[in-house]
Amino acid sequence: MIEPHAPAPPGAPPPWGVQGQARLPVRPGIGRFLVLAGVFVCAACGLVYELELVALASYLIGDSVTQASVVLSVMVFAMGVGSLAAKRLRPCAAAGFGAVEAALALVGGCSAMALYAVFAWTGGWGGLWADGPRCLLVVLSLTIGLLIGAEVPLLMELIQRIRRQDPGGAVADLFAADYVGALVGGLAFPFLLLPQLGQLSGALLTGTVNVIAGGALVLGLFRGDLSRRARWTLVVANVVVLGLLASAAMLVDDFERAARHALYGADARVALRSGVQEAVVTGGSHGRPLRFFLDGRLRFSGRDERRYHEALVHPAMNGPHARVLILGGGDGLAAREVLRHPGVRRVDIVEPDADVVRLARGDAALSALNDHVYDDPRVHEVTADAFSRLRFDRSRYDVVVSDLPDPCVTGVTKLYSQEFYGLARRVLAPGGRLVVHAGPLAGRHRAFWTVDATIRAAGLSTRPYRVGGRDAGSGTRPGRGAGGAAGAAEARGAAGAAGSAGSAGDWGFILASRVPAPLRLDSSCPRLRTLTQAALTADARAASRGRGPRPLPPSTLVHPRYTD
């Protein structure tokens, strides 16, 4: 709770360099409240800038743990430097605070657009430009941290200009308002700004609120401390910043479309953002191969998706397969392969994003590719997190297909943990099989064998295998290859997706069961287009030769062992 005003002891020297009481248009008590309200708003805006940089960098660059660590550490360091630098502005605290807030609103409000622009238009240039988004992220974190760090010393000076107060009480009041504002900003970002406005518009609105709050506080409350020239300079600066933010807000949709075309090519025809992720569909007409992106990662390409999905599904279907559970796979392509087998009575698809299922149903090219599986009465989709579904599911399945993104994508590492595979083991019927997409074997050798070790630690026997032949145009990320799709593939990392997750031209899989199961194709299945028994056997031998002499430790929820 904010303490009531406590005057300093008589005869005490003026703290914080205060030289006299400010001439205020309101009573000192109201003025003090308005300063603390300004602290509240500025703290909320500052935390939104911080969270927005973490969220956007995680989406664009990948590895949310690393991006959060970089942003937070750089920003906290910069706040300390900014606090020290602000001591020079104390004699002109009102003008200095107004300038800091105008600069912070402009940099913070436009930071998301700047980072997205560098990523979209320069991320695929290679060379020094390959790390352009990461460098800009550090620069933005440093700049915003410096400006945020300068706020508290200047606000301390301003509140002491209203009425001299014991420094300890003044600091306590300022930090109380600051922390409460940070709480509001931290909750507003994920629950209001991000779902309602998105990252770009949300940052621009935050900058607008920031510049209005800072300008109103200085020009309204402390205008008596400003010279005529300083007042007009701040007025012009705030109007310019507001104009720039408003112009950017008006153009944000056009900017996003242009950036999307730079990333995915001119044939990007569907783009939607749900509360879970962004989905983009390119091609699928006029002879162009259909490509499906989730959060910027290529989920699958129409050129080679059958090679992937046939290898994922059919080895696990050798045996009882009346009930099948597909974890992920909302695009319906794994279910298409499952339904090619006679005797399948029920297929449950657990997809965390209902919009992906709606897209797989409603998009003509995508639904044609998955053979309209969602029209089959045997297919039942559930919108849920795969971990939670397994945790509370008491059903039994003959086959469980884990059609999930690459294990090195930080957001899904729990779905490659020992605990997760223990839950999957629990839902397997007697004689049931689990098949897991484990990422590229050649490109991410250690990650693949960590998945194998983790499944073994959950009490299952494993049979690793790989399938080569990934199309050269299929990257794990959007690239600038043929057709204009972005070539930032390697620059953005090889953390691909389940549909095309092999930066080195292969996909790795693991077939698991309680007792060793043969790696064979079901003889009752119609002839496959890309996979044969001879090729499967040869690829399994090749994969097994890559196993190291020492077993790797398993990955757990509290100790993940995959890196992006």
C-alpha positions as CSV (number, residue, x, y, z in Angstrom):
1,M,0.0,0.0,0.0
2,I,1.3,3.5,-0.8
3,E,2.2,5.3,2.4
4,P,0.8,8.8,3.2
5,H,3.1,11.7,2.7
6,A,5.9,11.7,5.3
7,P,7.8,15.0,5.4
8,A,11.6,14.9,5.8
9,P,13.1,15.8,9.2
10,P,13.5,19.6,9.7
11,G,16.8,20.9,8.6
12,A,17.5,17.9,6.4
13,P,19.3,18.7,3.1
14,P,17.1,18.5,0.0
15,P,17.4,15.0,-1.3
16,W,18.0,13.9,-4.9
17,G,19.2,17.4,-5.8
18,V,15.8,19.0,-5.4
19,Q,16.2,22.8,-5.5
20,G,12.7,24.0,-4.8
21,Q,9.0,23.2,-4.9
22,A,7.5,22.9,-8.3
23,R,4.7,25.3,-9.4
24,L,1.8,23.0,-9.9
25,P,-1.7,23.7,-11.4
26,V,-3.2,21.3,-8.8
27,R,-2.8,20.7,-5.1
28,P,0.4,18.8,-4.1
29,G,-1.6,15.7,-3.0
30,I,-3.3,15.4,-6.4
31,G,0.0,16.1,-8.1
32,R,1.7,13.3,-6.2
33,F,-1.1,10.9,-7.2
34,L,-0.8,11.9,-10.8
35,V,3.0,11.2,-10.8
36,L,2.4,7.8,-9.3
37,A,-0.3,7.1,-11.9
38,G,2.2,8.0,-14.5
39,V,4.6,5.5,-13.0
40,F,1.9,2.9,-13.2
41,V,1.2,3.5,-16.9
42,C,4.9,3.7,-17.8
43,A,5.6,0.4,-16.0
44,A,2.8,-1.4,-17.7
45,C,4.0,-0.1,-21.2
46,G,7.6,-1.1,-20.4
47,L,6.7,-4.7,-19.6
48,V,4.5,-5.0,-22.7
49,Y,7.5,-3.9,-24.8
50,E,9.6,-6.6,-23.1
51,L,7.0,-9.4,-23.5
52,E,6.3,-8.4,-27.1
53,L,10.0,-8.7,-28.0
54,V,10.2,-12.1,-26.4
55,A,7.1,-13.4,-28.1
56,L,8.0,-12.1,-31.5
57,A,11.6,-13.2,-31.4
58,S,10.5,-16.7,-30.3
59,Y,8.1,-16.9,-33.2
60,L,10.5,-15.6,-35.8
61,I,13.9,-16.9,-34.6
62,G,12.8,-19.9,-32.5
63,D,14.0,-21.3,-29.2
64,S,11.8,-19.3,-26.8
65,V,14.1,-20.0,-23.8
66,T,17.1,-18.4,-25.5
67,Q,15.2,-15.4,-26.8
68,A,13.6,-14.7,-23.4
69,S,17.1,-15.0,-21.7
70,V,18.6,-12.6,-24.2
71,V,15.9,-10.0,-24.0
72,L,15.6,-10.1,-20.2
73,S,19.3,-10.1,-19.4
74,V,20.1,-7.3,-21.9
75,M,17.2,-5.2,-20.9
76,V,17.9,-5.5,-17.1
77,F,21.5,-4.6,-17.7
78,A,20.5,-1.6,-19.9
79,M,18.1,-0.4,-17.2
80,G,21.0,-0.2,-14.7
81,V,23.0,1.8,-17.2
82,G,20.0,4.0,-18.0
83,S,19.5,4.7,-14.4
84,L,23.0,5.9,-14.0
85,A,22.9,8.0,-17.1
86,A,19.7,9.7,-15.9
87,K,21.6,11.4,-13.1
88,R,22.8,14.0,-15.6
89,L,19.2,14.9,-16.4
90,R,18.1,15.6,-12.8
91,P,18.5,19.4,-13.0
92,C,16.0,19.3,-15.9
93,A,13.9,16.3,-14.8
94,A,10.6,17.3,-16.4
95,A,12.0,18.0,-19.8
96,G,14.2,14.9,-19.6
97,F,11.3,12.6,-18.6
98,G,9.2,14.0,-21.4
99,A,12.0,13.3,-23.9
100,V,12.6,9.8,-22.6
101,E,8.9,8.9,-22.8
102,A,8.6,10.2,-26.4
103,A,11.7,8.2,-27.4
104,L,10.5,5.1,-25.6
105,A,7.1,5.2,-27.1
106,L,8.5,5.5,-30.6
107,V,11.1,2.8,-30.2
108,G,8.9,0.4,-28.2
109,G,5.8,1.0,-30.3
110,C,7.7,0.4,-33.6
111,S,10.0,-2.4,-32.3
112,A,7.7,-5.3,-33.5
113,M,7.4,-3.8,-37.0
114,A,11.1,-3.2,-37.2
115,L,12.0,-6.7,-36.1
116,Y,9.5,-8.3,-38.4
117,A,10.7,-6.2,-41.4
118,V,14.3,-7.1,-40.9
119,F,13.4,-10.8,-40.6
120,A,11.1,-10.8,-43.6
121,W,13.2,-8.8,-46.1
122,T,16.8,-9.5,-45.0
123,G,16.6,-12.8,-43.2
124,G,17.3,-14.8,-46.4
125,W,20.2,-12.7,-47.7
126,G,22.8,-14.9,-45.9
127,G,26.3,-13.7,-44.8
128,L,26.3,-11.0,-42.2
129,W,22.5,-10.5,-42.7
130,A,21.8,-14.0,-41.5
131,D,22.0,-12.8,-37.9
132,G,20.3,-9.5,-38.6
133,P,17.1,-10.3,-36.6
134,R,19.2,-11.4,-33.6
135,C,21.4,-8.3,-33.7
136,L,18.3,-6.0,-34.0
137,L,16.7,-7.9,-31.1
138,V,19.7,-7.0,-28.9
139,V,19.8,-3.4,-30.1
140,L,16.1,-3.0,-29.4
141,S,16.4,-4.6,-26.0
142,L,19.3,-2.4,-25.1
143,T,17.6,0.8,-26.3
144,I,14.3,0.1,-24.5
145,G,16.1,-1.0,-21.4
146,L,18.2,2.3,-21.3
147,L,15.0,4.4,-21.6
148,I,13.1,2.4,-19.0
149,G,16.0,2.6,-16.6
150,A,16.0,6.4,-16.9
151,E,12.4,6.7,-15.8
152,V,12.6,6.0,-12.1
153,P,15.4,8.5,-11.2
154,L,13.6,11.2,-13.1
155,L,10.2,10.3,-11.6
156,M,11.9,10.3,-8.2
157,E,13.1,13.8,-8.9
158,L,9.7,14.9,-10.0
159,I,7.8,13.6,-7.0
160,Q,10.3,15.3,-4.7
161,R,9.7,18.5,-6.6
162,I,6.0,18.4,-5.6
163,R,6.8,18.1,-1.9
164,R,10.0,17.1,-0.2
165,Q,9.6,13.6,1.3
166,D,11.7,11.1,3.1
167,P,13.7,9.3,0.3
168,G,12.9,5.8,1.6
169,G,9.1,6.4,1.6
170,A,9.3,8.0,-1.9
171,V,11.2,5.1,-3.3
172,A,8.7,2.7,-1.7
173,D,5.8,4.5,-3.3
174,L,7.4,4.7,-6.7
175,F,8.3,1.0,-6.7
176,A,4.8,0.0,-5.5
177,A,3.2,1.8,-8.4
178,D,5.8,0.4,-10.8
179,Y,5.3,-3.2,-9.7
180,V,1.5,-2.9,-9.9
181,G,1.8,-1.4,-13.3
182,A,4.1,-4.2,-14.4
183,L,1.5,-6.7,-13.2
184,V,-1.2,-5.1,-15.3
185,G,1.0,-4.9,-18.3
186,G,2.1,-8.5,-17.9
187,L,-1.5,-9.7,-17.8
188,A,-2.8,-7.4,-20.5
189,F,-0.3,-8.6,-23.1
190,P,-1.3,-12.3,-23.3
191,F,-5.0,-12.0,-22.4
192,L,-5.9,-8.7,-24.2
193,L,-3.4,-7.2,-26.6
194,L,-2.0,-10.3,-28.2
195,P,-5.3,-12.1,-28.9
196,Q,-7.3,-9.0,-29.8
197,L,-4.8,-6.8,-31.7
198,G,-1.8,-9.1,-32.5
199,Q,1.8,-8.2,-31.9
200,L,2.2,-5.3,-34.3
201,S,-1.0,-3.4,-33.5
202,G,-0.6,-4.2,-29.8
203,A,2.9,-2.7,-29.7
204,L,1.7,0.4,-31.6
205,L,-1.2,0.9,-29.2
206,T,1.1,0.6,-26.2
207,G,3.4,3.2,-27.6
208,T,0.5,5.5,-28.1
209,V,-0.6,5.1,-24.5
210,N,3.0,5.6,-23.4
211,V,3.5,8.9,-25.2
212,I,0.1,10.3,-24.1
213,A,0.8,9.5,-20.5
214,G,4.3,10.9,-20.5
215,G,3.3,14.0,-22.4
216,A,0.3,14.7,-20.3
217,L,2.2,14.3,-17.1
218,V,5.0,16.7,-18.1
219,L,3.1,19.2,-20.2
220,G,0.1,19.2,-17.9
221,L,1.6,19.0,-14.4
222,F,5.1,20.3,-14.7
223,R,4.8,22.9,-17.4
224,G,5.9,25.5,-15.0
225,D,9.3,23.8,-14.9
226,L,9.7,24.1,-18.6
227,S,11.0,27.0,-20.6
228,R,8.8,28.1,-23.6
229,R,11.3,26.5,-26.0
230,A,11.3,23.2,-24.0
231,R,7.4,23.2,-24.0
232,W,7.1,23.6,-27.7
233,T,9.9,21.1,-28.4
234,L,8.1,18.5,-26.3
235,V,4.7,19.3,-27.9
236,V,6.2,18.9,-31.4
237,A,8.0,15.7,-30.4
238,N,4.9,14.1,-29.0
239,V,2.8,15.1,-31.9
240,V,5.4,13.7,-34.3
241,V,5.6,10.4,-32.4
242,L,1.8,10.2,-32.2
243,G,1.6,10.8,-36.0
244,L,4.2,8.1,-36.7
245,L,2.4,5.6,-34.5
246,A,-1.0,6.4,-36.0
247,S,0.4,6.2,-39.6
248,A,2.0,2.8,-38.8
249,A,-1.3,1.6,-37.3
250,M,-3.2,2.6,-40.5
251,L,-0.6,0.7,-42.6
252,V,-0.1,-2.3,-40.4
253,D,-2.3,-4.6,-42.5
254,D,-0.6,-3.7,-45.8
255,F,2.8,-4.0,-44.1
256,E,1.9,-7.5,-42.8
257,R,0.7,-8.6,-46.2
258,A,3.9,-7.4,-47.9
259,A,6.1,-9.0,-45.2
260,R,4.1,-12.3,-45.6
261,H,4.7,-12.2,-49.4
262,A,8.4,-11.6,-48.8
263,L,8.5,-14.6,-46.5
264,Y,6.3,-17.1,-48.3
265,G,6.1,-15.8,-51.9
266,A,3.4,-14.1,-53.9
267,D,1.2,-17.2,-53.9
268,A,0.4,-17.1,-50.2
269,R,-3.4,-17.3,-50.4
270,V,-4.5,-18.2,-46.8
271,A,-3.2,-16.6,-43.6
272,L,-5.0,-16.8,-40.3
273,R,-3.9,-16.3,-36.7
274,S,-5.6,-18.2,-34.0
275,G,-5.0,-18.0,-30.2
276,V,-2.5,-20.8,-30.7
277,Q,-0.4,-20.1,-33.8
278,E,-0.3,-18.5,-37.3
279,A,-1.2,-20.7,-40.2
280,V,-0.3,-19.9,-43.8
281,V,-1.2,-21.8,-47.0
282,T,0.7,-21.2,-50.2
283,G,0.2,-22.7,-53.7
284,G,-2.2,-25.5,-54.3
285,S,-3.4,-24.1,-57.6
286,H,-2.2,-23.4,-61.1
287,G,0.4,-26.2,-60.8
288,R,2.1,-24.8,-57.7
289,P,2.7,-27.3,-54.9
290,L,0.7,-26.7,-51.8
291,R,2.7,-25.7,-48.7
292,F,1.4,-25.4,-45.2
293,F,3.2,-23.3,-42.6
294,L,2.6,-23.1,-38.9
295,D,4.3,-20.2,-37.0
296,G,6.7,-19.8,-39.9
297,R,7.8,-23.4,-40.0
298,L,7.0,-25.5,-43.0
299,R,4.5,-28.2,-41.8
300,F,4.5,-30.0,-45.2
301,S,5.0,-29.5,-48.9
302,G,2.8,-31.2,-51.4
303,R,5.9,-32.3,-53.3
304,D,7.1,-34.8,-50.7
305,E,4.4,-35.1,-48.0
306,R,3.4,-38.6,-49.0
307,R,7.0,-39.9,-48.5
308,Y,6.9,-38.5,-45.0
309,H,3.3,-39.6,-44.0
310,E,3.6,-43.1,-45.5
311,A,6.8,-43.7,-43.6
312,L,5.2,-42.3,-40.4
313,V,2.0,-44.3,-40.4
314,H,2.3,-47.6,-42.3
315,P,5.0,-49.4,-40.3
316,A,2.9,-48.9,-37.1
317,M,-0.2,-50.3,-38.8
318,N,1.3,-53.8,-39.1
319,G,-0.9,-55.6,-36.5
320,P,-4.2,-54.8,-34.8
321,H,-5.3,-51.3,-35.8
322,A,-9.0,-51.0,-35.1
323,R,-8.5,-47.9,-32.9
324,V,-5.9,-45.3,-33.8
325,L,-4.9,-42.1,-31.9
326,I,-3.1,-39.4,-33.9
327,L,-1.4,-36.7,-31.7
328,G,-1.1,-33.6,-33.9
329,G,-1.9,-34.2,-37.5
330,G,-4.8,-31.7,-37.7
331,D,-4.0,-31.4,-41.4
332,G,-5.6,-34.8,-41.9
333,L,-2.7,-36.3,-43.9
334,A,-1.7,-38.9,-41.3
335,A,-5.4,-39.9,-41.0
336,R,-5.6,-40.3,-44.7
337,E,-2.9,-42.9,-44.6
338,V,-4.5,-44.7,-41.6
339,L,-7.8,-45.0,-43.4
340,R,-6.2,-46.8,-46.3
341,H,-6.0,-49.9,-44.0
342,P,-9.0,-52.2,-43.8
343,G,-10.3,-52.9,-40.3
344,V,-9.9,-49.3,-39.0
345,R,-13.0,-48.6,-36.9
346,R,-12.1,-45.3,-35.2
347,V,-9.5,-42.6,-35.6
348,D,-9.1,-39.9,-32.9
349,I,-7.1,-36.8,-33.9
350,V,-5.9,-34.6,-31.0
351,E,-5.0,-31.2,-32.4
352,P,-4.4,-28.1,-30.2
353,D,-5.6,-25.6,-32.8
354,A,-9.2,-25.9,-34.0
355,D,-8.5,-23.5,-36.8
356,V,-6.1,-26.0,-38.4
357,V,-8.9,-28.6,-38.5
358,R,-11.3,-26.0,-39.9
359,L,-8.7,-25.2,-42.6
360,A,-8.1,-28.8,-43.4
361,R,-11.9,-29.2,-43.8
362,G,-12.7,-26.0,-45.7
363,D,-9.7,-25.3,-47.9
364,A,-10.3,-27.0,-51.3
365,A,-6.7,-27.8,-52.0
366,L,-5.9,-29.1,-48.5
367,S,-9.1,-31.1,-48.2
368,A,-8.4,-32.7,-51.6
369,L,-4.9,-33.6,-50.5
370,N,-6.2,-35.3,-47.3
371,D,-8.9,-37.1,-49.3
372,H,-11.6,-35.3,-47.3
373,V,-10.9,-37.5,-44.2
374,Y,-13.0,-35.3,-41.9
375,D,-16.1,-36.4,-43.8
376,D,-15.4,-40.0,-42.8
377,P,-17.6,-40.9,-39.7
378,R,-14.8,-42.9,-38.3
379,V,-12.7,-39.8,-37.8
380,H,-13.2,-37.8,-34.6
381,E,-11.2,-34.7,-33.8
382,V,-10.6,-33.3,-30.3
383,T,-9.2,-29.8,-29.7
384,A,-6.8,-30.4,-26.8
385,D,-3.1,-30.4,-25.8
386,A,-1.7,-33.8,-26.5
387,F,-0.1,-34.1,-23.0
388,S,-3.3,-33.2,-21.2
389,R,-5.3,-35.6,-23.4
390,L,-3.1,-38.5,-22.6
391,R,-2.9,-37.6,-19.0
392,F,-6.7,-37.9,-18.5
393,D,-7.6,-40.3,-21.3
394,R,-8.5,-43.8,-20.1
395,S,-9.1,-45.2,-23.6
396,R,-7.0,-47.9,-25.2
397,Y,-5.6,-47.7,-28.7
398,D,-4.0,-50.2,-31.0
399,V,-1.8,-47.6,-32.7
400,V,-0.7,-44.1,-31.4
401,V,0.8,-41.8,-34.1
402,S,2.9,-38.9,-32.8
403,D,2.8,-36.5,-35.7
404,L,4.3,-33.5,-33.8
405,P,6.8,-30.8,-34.6
406,D,10.5,-31.3,-34.3
407,P,11.7,-32.0,-30.7
408,C,14.1,-29.1,-30.9
409,V,11.2,-26.6,-31.1
410,T,11.1,-25.4,-27.5
411,G,7.3,-25.2,-27.3
412,V,6.8,-28.9,-27.8
413,T,9.8,-30.4,-25.9
414,K,7.4,-31.7,-23.2
415,L,5.8,-33.8,-25.9
416,Y,9.1,-35.6,-26.3
417,S,9.7,-36.2,-22.6
418,Q,9.9,-39.4,-20.6
419,E,6.7,-38.5,-18.8
420,F,4.8,-38.0,-22.1
421,Y,5.9,-41.4,-23.4
422,G,4.9,-42.9,-20.1
423,L,1.4,-41.6,-20.7
424,A,1.4,-42.8,-24.3
425,R,2.5,-46.3,-23.1
426,R,-0.5,-46.3,-20.7
427,V,-3.1,-45.8,-23.5
428,L,-1.6,-48.6,-25.7
429,A,-3.7,-51.7,-25.9
430,P,-2.0,-55.1,-25.6
431,G,0.2,-55.5,-28.7
432,G,-0.2,-51.8,-29.4
433,R,2.4,-49.7,-31.2
434,L,3.6,-46.1,-30.9
435,V,5.3,-44.3,-33.8
436,V,7.1,-41.1,-33.2
437,H,8.5,-38.5,-35.6
438,A,11.8,-37.8,-34.1
439,G,13.3,-35.1,-36.4
440,P,16.0,-35.5,-39.0
441,L,18.5,-38.2,-38.3
442,A,21.3,-36.9,-40.3
443,G,20.8,-33.2,-39.5
444,R,20.1,-33.6,-35.7
445,H,21.8,-36.9,-34.8
446,R,21.9,-36.3,-31.1
447,A,18.3,-35.1,-30.8
448,F,17.1,-38.2,-32.6
449,W,18.9,-40.6,-30.4
450,T,17.8,-38.6,-27.3
451,V,14.2,-39.3,-28.4
452,D,15.1,-43.0,-28.7
453,A,16.7,-43.0,-25.2
454,T,13.7,-41.2,-23.8
455,I,11.2,-43.7,-25.2
456,R,13.3,-46.6,-23.9
457,A,13.3,-45.0,-20.4
458,A,9.5,-45.0,-20.5
459,G,9.6,-48.8,-20.7
460,L,9.1,-49.3,-24.5
461,S,11.2,-51.2,-27.0
462,T,12.3,-49.2,-30.0
463,R,13.0,-49.7,-33.7
464,P,14.5,-46.6,-35.2
465,Y,14.3,-46.0,-39.0
466,R,14.7,-43.2,-41.4
467,V,13.4,-42.2,-44.9
468,G,15.3,-40.1,-47.3
469,G,14.2,-38.3,-50.4
470,R,13.0,-35.0,-49.0
471,D,12.4,-32.6,-51.9
472,A,15.1,-30.0,-52.4
473,G,12.5,-27.3,-52.3
474,S,11.2,-28.3,-48.9
475,G,12.9,-26.5,-46.1
476,T,12.1,-26.6,-42.5
477,R,11.4,-22.9,-42.5
478,P,10.2,-20.6,-45.3
479,G,13.0,-19.8,-47.7
480,R,13.7,-17.7,-50.7
481,G,13.8,-20.6,-53.1
482,A,11.9,-21.2,-56.3
483,G,8.5,-19.7,-56.4
484,G,9.4,-16.9,-54.1
485,A,9.0,-18.7,-50.9
486,A,11.3,-17.4,-48.3
487,G,15.1,-18.9,-48.2
488,A,15.5,-18.0,-44.6
489,A,15.4,-21.7,-44.0
490,E,18.8,-22.3,-42.7
491,A,19.2,-18.8,-41.3
492,R,16.2,-19.3,-39.1
493,G,17.4,-22.7,-38.0
494,A,16.5,-26.2,-38.8
495,A,13.8,-26.6,-36.2
496,G,11.3,-27.8,-38.7
497,A,7.9,-29.3,-38.5
498,A,6.5,-32.7,-38.6
499,G,5.7,-32.6,-42.3
500,S,9.1,-31.6,-43.6
501,A,11.6,-31.8,-40.8
502,G,14.8,-32.7,-42.4
503,S,17.4,-30.1,-43.2
504,A,19.7,-32.9,-44.3
505,G,17.3,-34.6,-46.7
506,D,15.8,-37.2,-44.4
507,W,13.2,-37.8,-41.7
508,G,13.7,-39.9,-38.7
509,F,11.1,-42.1,-37.0
510,I,10.9,-44.5,-34.0
511,L,8.5,-47.4,-33.8
512,A,7.9,-48.4,-30.1
513,S,6.0,-51.1,-28.3
514,R,6.0,-53.0,-25.0
515,V,7.6,-56.0,-26.6
516,P,9.8,-55.8,-29.7
517,A,7.7,-55.4,-32.8
518,P,8.9,-56.3,-36.3
519,L,9.4,-53.3,-38.7
520,R,7.2,-54.5,-41.5
521,L,4.4,-53.2,-43.7
522,D,0.9,-54.6,-43.4
523,S,0.3,-57.0,-46.3
524,S,-3.4,-56.0,-46.3
525,C,-2.7,-52.4,-47.1
526,P,-3.0,-51.2,-50.7
527,R,0.3,-50.6,-52.5
528,L,2.1,-47.5,-51.3
529,R,3.4,-44.8,-53.6
530,T,6.8,-44.2,-52.1
531,L,7.5,-46.8,-49.4
532,T,8.5,-50.5,-50.0
533,Q,9.5,-53.2,-47.5
534,A,13.0,-53.5,-49.0
535,A,13.6,-49.7,-48.7
536,L,12.2,-49.7,-45.1
537,T,14.5,-52.6,-44.0
538,A,17.5,-51.0,-45.6
539,D,16.8,-47.6,-44.1
540,A,16.3,-49.2,-40.7
541,R,19.7,-50.8,-40.9
542,A,21.2,-47.5,-41.9
543,A,19.6,-45.7,-39.0
544,S,20.7,-48.4,-36.4
545,R,24.3,-48.0,-37.5
546,G,24.2,-44.4,-36.3
547,R,23.5,-45.4,-32.6
548,G,26.4,-44.2,-30.4
549,P,28.4,-46.6,-28.2
550,R,27.0,-45.0,-25.0
551,P,23.3,-44.5,-24.4
552,L,22.2,-40.9,-24.1
553,P,20.3,-39.7,-21.0
554,P,16.5,-39.3,-21.4
555,S,14.8,-36.0,-21.7
556,T,12.3,-35.1,-18.9
557,L,10.0,-32.3,-18.0
558,V,12.4,-30.8,-15.6
559,H,15.5,-31.5,-17.6
560,P,14.8,-31.2,-21.4
561,R,17.8,-32.2,-23.5
562,Y,16.8,-30.9,-26.9
563,T,18.2,-27.6,-28.2
564,D,17.0,-25.5,-31.1
